[in-house]
Amino acid sequence: MNRANLLKRISLSQIKSFIADMVLILAGSFLVALALNIFIVPQKIAPGGITGLATILYHVTGKILPLGVIMIILNIPLFLTVLKLESKSFLIKTLIATLTLSVVTDLSAPHIDRIIGPLLKAEFNVQGGDLFITCLIGGLLTGIGLGLTVKAGGTTGGTDLAAILLKKFFPKVSFGKMLFIIDGLVVLLSMVAFRSIRLGMYAIITLIAQTQVLDAMQEGLDFSKAIYIISDHYEEISGAVMKELDRGVTALQGTGMYSGNEKQVLLIVVSGKEITQVIHIIKRIDKKAFVIINDVREILGEGFSIMN
């Protein structure tokens, strides 16, 4: 293959990948806009981040500016500040995702409220004050929407950009803790602005639901188990697992620090539904075996679904 054809194939591949990312960002933005326009903003719920801060300003200023415009205004200084701290690809996708979310939120607001709003409000009793369900659905939709954006290789700006900036000044604080602190401060601010601890509590419910869904989308939904087994009968256990479950077994070399004896540590990864069978095999062969079981979020390889 000559150089021209190779460059053409690479270019086509990059274009397809870019289009796929844009579709994910657009879909994610629509879901977040749906959550904001129906379930979150009208109820004065501010679950952290720039959207939460924008929600506070939107109501406190008497809705002078559209929510999307406020989000753009708040994101501009953050985006300019972290320009030199992140890769161009990440920043470009983040810029596109941020602008898309803001534009889709404002453009879709009247149509969502007119077409979809009445159905959802009646179904989930939004106007009737069922705030728990309202916050839960809003958090779930937001989590899915943000998850799609993250899968496209970007973020919707806001909290993530602020955390990146603050991490530079507080390197010993983990990124997750930084996000938690920022979101927590926004929730506290909402309690003060709206003079309601109750709304702050509902904002926390929304934030928890959003975070759980986002984590599941990033780390994988296929929960499997990693099993570590220390036993003098390791050969029998490994043979039974391979024969009865058709699963591979890895033997790791270990040393008992108290006795100084060398031990074989078996590592087995199985699906959630197979864990009971493995435990049964272990107990059948060696009831004194030392067993450690860990949750595994994502597995790549033969015998398991591959998640990108």
C-alpha positions in Angstrom: 0.0 0.0 0.0 1.4 3.4 -1.0 1.7 6.3 1.3 -1.2 8.2 -0.3 -3.6 5.3 0.2 -2.4 4.8 3.8 -3.0 8.5 4.6 -6.4 8.3 3.0 -7.4 5.3 5.1 -6.1 7.0 8.3 -8.0 10.1 7.4 -11.2 8.2 6.8 -10.8 6.3 10.1 -10.3 9.6 12.0 -13.3 11.1 10.3 -15.5 8.1 11.3 -14.2 8.2 14.8 -14.9 12.0 15.0 -18.4 11.6 13.7 -19.1 8.7 16.2 -17.8 10.9 19.0 -20.0 13.8 17.9 -23.1 11.5 17.9 -22.4 10.5 21.4 -21.9 14.1 22.6 -25.1 15.2 20.9 -27.1 12.3 22.4 -25.5 12.9 25.8 -26.3 16.6 25.6 -29.9 15.9 24.8 -30.3 13.6 27.8 -28.7 16.1 30.1 -30.8 18.9 28.7 -33.9 16.8 29.2 -32.9 16.2 32.8 -32.2 19.9 33.4 -35.3 21.4 31.7 -37.8 19.0 33.3 -36.5 17.4 36.5 -33.7 19.6 37.9 -33.8 23.3 37.2 -37.6 24.0 37.6 -37.4 22.4 41.1 -34.4 24.6 42.1 -32.2 21.5 42.5 -28.5 22.3 42.2 -26.5 19.0 42.3 -23.0 20.5 42.1 -20.9 21.6 39.2 -21.4 24.4 36.7 -24.9 23.3 36.0 -25.7 23.6 39.7 -24.1 27.0 39.9 -25.9 28.1 36.8 -29.2 26.8 38.2 -28.7 29.0 41.3 -27.8 32.1 39.2 -30.7 31.4 36.9 -33.3 31.6 39.7 -31.6 34.2 41.8 -31.3 36.7 38.9 -34.9 36.2 38.0 -34.3 34.1 34.9 -32.9 37.2 33.0 -30.5 35.0 31.0 -31.2 31.5 29.6 -29.6 28.6 31.5 -27.3 27.6 28.6 -25.9 31.1 28.3 -25.1 31.2 32.0 -23.3 27.8 31.7 -21.2 29.2 28.8 -20.3 32.3 30.7 -19.2 30.3 33.8 -17.2 27.9 31.7 -15.2 30.5 29.7 -12.7 31.5 32.4 -12.2 27.9 33.5 -11.6 26.8 29.9 -9.1 29.6 29.2 -7.3 28.8 32.5 -6.6 25.1 31.8 -5.7 25.6 28.1 -2.0 24.7 28.8 -2.8 21.9 31.3 -4.6 19.4 29.1 -4.2 17.8 25.6 -5.6 19.6 22.5 -7.9 16.6 21.8 -9.4 16.7 25.2 -9.9 20.4 25.2 -11.4 20.5 21.7 -14.0 17.8 22.6 -14.7 19.4 25.9 -15.3 22.7 24.2 -17.6 21.1 21.7 -19.5 19.2 24.4 -19.8 22.3 26.6 -21.2 24.5 23.7 -23.4 21.6 22.5 -24.9 21.1 25.9 -25.6 24.8 26.4 -27.1 25.3 23.0 -29.2 22.1 23.1 -30.4 23.1 26.6 -31.7 26.5 25.5 -33.0 25.5 22.1 -34.8 22.4 23.4 -36.3 23.9 26.5 -39.6 25.2 25.0 -40.1 22.1 22.9 -39.2 19.6 25.6 -41.6 21.4 28.0 -44.4 21.5 25.4 -44.1 18.0 23.9 -42.4 15.7 26.4 -42.9 17.7 29.6 -46.6 17.1 30.2 -46.2 13.3 29.8 -43.2 13.1 32.2 -44.7 15.6 34.7 -47.9 13.6 34.9 -46.1 10.2 35.0 -43.6 11.2 37.7 -45.8 13.7 39.5 -43.2 16.5 39.1 -45.8 19.3 39.7 -47.3 17.3 42.6 -44.1 17.6 44.7 -42.7 14.1 44.4 -39.2 15.5 44.6 -37.5 12.2 45.5 -38.6 10.5 42.2 -37.9 13.8 40.3 -34.3 14.0 41.6 -33.7 10.3 41.0 -34.8 10.4 37.4 -33.0 13.7 36.9 -29.8 12.2 38.3 -30.1 9.0 36.2 -30.6 10.9 33.0 -27.7 13.3 33.7 -25.4 10.4 34.6 -26.2 8.6 31.3 -25.8 11.8 29.3 -22.4 12.7 30.9 -21.3 9.0 30.5 -21.9 9.2 26.8 -19.9 12.4 26.6 -17.0 10.9 28.6 -17.0 7.9 26.3 -16.6 10.3 23.4 -13.3 11.5 25.1 -14.5 14.8 26.6 -16.4 16.4 29.4 -19.1 19.1 29.7 -16.5 21.3 31.4 -17.4 22.9 34.7 -16.5 20.9 37.7 -13.9 18.7 35.8 -12.1 21.8 34.6 -12.2 23.4 38.0 -10.8 20.2 39.6 -8.0 20.1 37.0 -7.1 23.7 37.9 -7.2 23.2 41.7 -5.3 20.0 41.4 -2.3 22.0 40.3 -2.3 24.0 43.5 -3.3 21.1 45.8 -1.5 18.1 44.2 -1.9 15.9 47.3 -5.7 16.0 47.1 -7.1 13.3 44.8 -9.1 14.2 41.7 -12.2 12.5 43.1 -12.0 14.3 46.4 -11.5 17.6 44.6 -14.7 17.0 42.6 -16.6 16.1 45.8 -15.4 19.3 47.5 -16.4 21.5 44.6 -19.8 19.8 44.2 -20.4 20.0 48.0 -19.7 23.7 48.0 -22.2 24.3 45.2 -24.8 22.3 47.2 -24.2 24.3 50.3 -24.4 27.5 48.3 -27.8 26.3 46.9 -29.1 25.9 50.5 -28.1 29.5 51.3 -29.4 30.9 48.0 -32.8 29.1 48.2 -32.9 29.2 52.0 -33.8 25.5 52.1 -31.9 22.6 53.6 -34.5 20.3 52.1 -33.6 21.3 48.5 -29.9 20.8 49.4 -30.7 17.2 50.5 -32.5 16.5 47.3 -29.6 17.9 45.4 -27.4 15.4 47.1 -29.7 12.6 46.1 -29.5 13.8 42.5 -25.7 14.0 42.7 -25.4 10.5 44.1 -27.7 9.0 41.4 -25.7 10.9 38.7 -22.4 9.7 40.1 -23.4 6.1 40.4 -24.6 5.9 36.8 -21.6 7.7 35.5 -19.2 5.4 37.3 -21.1 2.3 36.1 -20.8 3.6 32.5 -17.1 4.3 32.8 -16.1 1.2 34.8 -18.4 -1.3 33.2 -21.7 -2.9 34.0 -20.6 -6.5 33.9 -19.7 -7.2 37.5 -17.4 -10.2 37.7 -15.4 -11.7 40.5 -11.6 -12.1 41.0 -10.9 -15.0 43.4 -7.5 -15.5 45.2 -7.1 -18.9 46.7 -4.3 -20.1 49.1 -4.4 -23.8 49.6 -2.1 -26.8 49.8 -4.5 -28.5 47.4 -4.1 -25.9 44.7 -3.5 -28.5 41.9 -6.8 -30.2 42.7 -8.7 -27.0 42.9 -7.3 -25.5 39.7 -8.0 -28.8 37.9 -11.6 -28.9 39.0 -12.2 -25.3 38.1 -10.8 -25.8 34.6 -12.7 -29.0 34.0 -16.1 -28.1 35.5 -16.3 -24.4 34.6 -13.9 -24.2 31.6 -12.2 -21.2 33.2 -8.5 -20.5 33.1 -6.5 -20.4 36.4 -3.3 -18.6 37.1 -0.8 -19.7 39.8 1.1 -16.9 41.5 4.1 -17.4 43.6 3.7 -16.3 47.2 5.7 -16.5 50.5 4.2 -16.7 53.9 6.0 -14.0 55.8 5.4 -15.6 59.2 6.4 -19.2 58.3 8.7 -18.4 55.4 7.1 -21.2 53.4 6.4 -20.7 49.7 2.8 -20.8 48.6 1.0 -21.1 45.4 -1.8 -18.4 45.1 -4.5 -19.2 42.6 -6.1 -16.4 40.7 -9.5 -17.1 39.0 -11.8 -14.6 37.3 -15.4 -15.7 36.9 -18.8 -14.1 36.2 -21.1 -13.3 39.0 -23.3 -16.4 38.4 -20.3 -18.7 38.6 -19.1 -17.6 42.0 -21.2 -20.1 43.9 -19.8 -23.0 41.9 -16.3 -22.0 42.6 -16.9 -21.7 46.3 -18.5 -25.2 46.2 -15.4 -26.6 44.5 -13.1 -25.0 47.0 -15.1 -26.2 50.0 -15.3 -29.7 48.6 -11.6 -30.1 48.1 -10.2 -28.0 51.0 -12.4 -26.5 53.7 -9.3 -24.8 55.3 -8.4 -22.9 52.1 -7.9 -19.1 52.5 -10.1 -17.3 49.9 -10.3 -13.6 48.9 -13.0 -12.4 46.6 -13.0 -9.0 44.9 -15.4 -7.3 42.6 -14.1 -6.7 39.0 -15.7 -4.0 37.0 -14.3 -4.6 33.5 -12.6 -7.6 31.9 -10.9 -7.7 28.5 -10.0 -11.1 27.1 -11.2 -14.5 26.0 -14.3 -15.8 27.7 -15.5 -12.4 28.7 -17.4 -9.6 26.9 -15.0 -6.9 25.8 -16.1 -3.4 26.8 -14.5 -0.3 25.2 
